[in-house]
Amino acid sequence: MENKVDDINKKILHRLQENSRESFASIGRVVGLTPPAVAERVKKMEDLGILEGYKARVNHLKIGYQLRAIVTIKAFMGKLKPFLEKVRSMKEVINCYRITGNENIIMEVVLLDQLHLEQFIDQLIQYGETRTHIILSDIISDAPINGNKTV
């Protein structure tokens, strides 16, 4: 299979990860292409599934969520599948991953306050053992994938 991510595409991807609203003209000046050429490359990467979408980052504190936490679950026997169905409707969950190791699930959640955290955990205990870690601050968040590294 032909590699569609050449050095120019890697530079374009890096710029879009830094700022998905950057204009094609601005990206073109950095990578040495015209805006239509950048647009064509972006469209091809979208069509190939390399670029999966664009999202707005929202500050949870500024919209009223005072807590952000990492919650892990070690599912009880027979409770993993019901949890996987339930979690999709939990508005507090902003990221959820099925993982290897002692726990089955790791989630990032946003909560209004400590009472909301307690109520959220109360919903989870029927599915398994939980462990909660309050996030104090971000050290690295949404870092771009460095396209210059070799695999």
C-alpha positions in Angstrom: 0.0 0.0 0.0 1.3 3.4 -1.0 2.2 5.7 1.9 0.0 8.8 1.5 1.7 10.7 4.3 4.8 12.2 2.8 6.9 14.9 4.5 4.6 17.7 3.2 1.5 15.9 4.5 3.2 15.4 7.9 3.8 19.2 8.1 0.2 19.9 7.1 -1.1 17.4 9.7 1.1 19.1 12.4 -0.2 22.5 11.6 -3.8 21.3 11.7 -3.3 19.6 15.0 -1.9 22.8 16.4 -4.8 24.9 15.0 -7.5 23.2 12.9 -8.8 26.6 11.9 -5.6 27.7 10.3 -6.2 28.8 6.7 -4.9 26.8 3.8 -3.1 30.0 2.7 -1.2 30.2 5.9 -0.4 26.5 5.9 0.7 26.8 2.3 3.2 29.5 3.1 4.8 27.2 5.7 4.9 24.1 3.6 5.6 25.8 0.2 2.3 25.0 -1.5 -0.6 27.1 -2.9 -3.9 27.1 -0.9 -5.7 24.9 -3.5 -2.8 22.4 -3.3 -3.1 22.3 0.5 -6.9 21.9 0.3 -6.5 19.0 -2.1 -4.0 17.2 0.2 -6.3 17.8 3.2 -9.3 16.4 1.3 -7.3 13.3 0.3 -6.2 12.8 3.9 -9.9 13.1 5.0 -11.0 10.6 2.3 -8.3 8.1 3.5 -9.4 8.5 7.1 -6.1 10.0 8.2 -7.9 13.1 9.3 -11.0 12.0 11.2 -12.5 15.3 12.1 -12.2 18.7 13.7 -13.4 19.7 17.2 -13.6 22.7 19.4 -11.8 22.5 22.8 -14.0 23.7 25.6 -12.7 24.9 29.0 -14.8 22.8 31.5 -14.2 25.2 34.4 -15.7 28.2 32.4 -18.9 26.3 31.8 -19.5 25.2 35.4 -17.7 21.9 35.8 -15.5 22.3 38.8 -14.0 18.8 38.8 -12.3 16.6 36.2 -11.4 13.1 37.1 -10.0 9.8 35.8 -12.2 6.9 36.9 -11.2 3.3 36.4 -13.5 0.3 36.6 -12.6 -3.3 37.3 -15.9 -4.9 36.0 -17.7 -7.6 38.0 -18.2 -10.9 36.2 -20.9 -10.4 33.5 -21.1 -6.6 34.0 -18.7 -5.4 31.3 -21.1 -5.6 28.4 -24.0 -3.9 30.3 -21.5 -1.1 31.3 -20.3 -0.6 27.7 -23.9 0.0 26.7 -24.7 2.3 29.7 -21.5 4.5 29.4 -22.6 5.9 26.0 -25.5 7.7 27.7 -23.5 9.1 30.7 -23.1 12.8 30.0 -20.2 13.2 32.4 -17.9 11.0 30.3 -15.8 12.8 27.8 -13.4 10.0 27.1 -13.7 6.3 27.7 -11.3 3.5 26.8 -11.4 -0.3 27.3 -7.9 -1.2 28.5 -5.7 -4.1 29.5 -4.5 -4.8 33.0 -6.3 -5.1 36.3 -9.0 -2.6 35.4 -11.2 -3.0 32.2 -12.2 0.6 31.7 -10.6 4.1 32.1 -12.7 7.2 31.7 -12.1 10.9 31.8 -15.2 12.7 33.3 -16.2 16.2 34.1 -18.4 16.9 37.2 -20.1 19.9 38.7 -18.8 19.4 42.2 -18.1 16.7 44.9 -21.8 15.8 45.2 -22.0 15.2 41.5 -18.9 13.0 41.8 -20.5 10.9 44.5 -23.7 10.5 42.5 -21.7 9.5 39.4 -19.7 6.9 41.4 -23.0 5.5 42.8 -24.1 4.8 39.3 -20.9 2.9 38.6 -20.7 0.6 41.6 -23.2 -1.8 40.2 -20.8 -2.6 37.3 -17.6 -3.0 39.2 -14.9 -1.7 41.5 -14.1 1.9 40.9 -11.0 4.0 41.5 -11.1 7.8 41.1 -8.3 10.2 40.6 -9.0 13.9 40.6 -7.1 15.8 37.9 -5.3 18.8 39.3 -3.9 20.2 36.1 -2.9 19.3 32.6 0.8 18.7 31.9 0.3 17.6 28.3 -3.1 17.8 26.6 -4.0 17.1 23.0 -0.3 17.1 21.9 0.0 16.7 18.2 1.3 13.4 16.9 4.8 14.1 15.7 4.8 13.0 12.1 8.6 13.2 11.9 9.2 10.2 14.2 9.8 6.9 12.5 8.0 3.8 13.6 
